[in-house]
């Protein structure tokens, strides 16, 4: 195997190592929705609740509650349905990437088997073809990643808005000054009587908007 062939084979996007790129990509797609759920909820809670809470704090006794967004998301049928839909929609993309992997793997195997019998010009032509296929693979993966991000945000955003609306309603109904999210890691210890997670989940299950 010449140096160019070794370089091609040593990449995560070529030859037998193509599977590593696809595997990492697919695992990240399946995990990103859970990460986005936590980020959107955590930022949304503070965006919705912080300003009214600061104003209320000057006018009424301090009242604090907290939620665990990870528990809410984990036990939300709507979130589970969104994640399952996202998974189904990613299956064709996974198949597409596997097909591209197969094409490049075949070209690599053929090149490695024949390179000793090829002229220098023929080797360069084969190497250029493999490089072009690798670049096309990477370009398509970037497109799919962008589409996956856009789609998972579409699926998750309505759920996050419902949860944030419920938290806002609880804050308003019970005159809470602050409602924190312990999933964010900023709360070290708290009285469980201040935990509003179950109430949020109950309202969510009851169909609160």
Beta strands, then each sheet from edge to edge (+ up, - down):
strand 1: 64-67
strand 2: 178-181
sheet 1: 1+ 2+
end
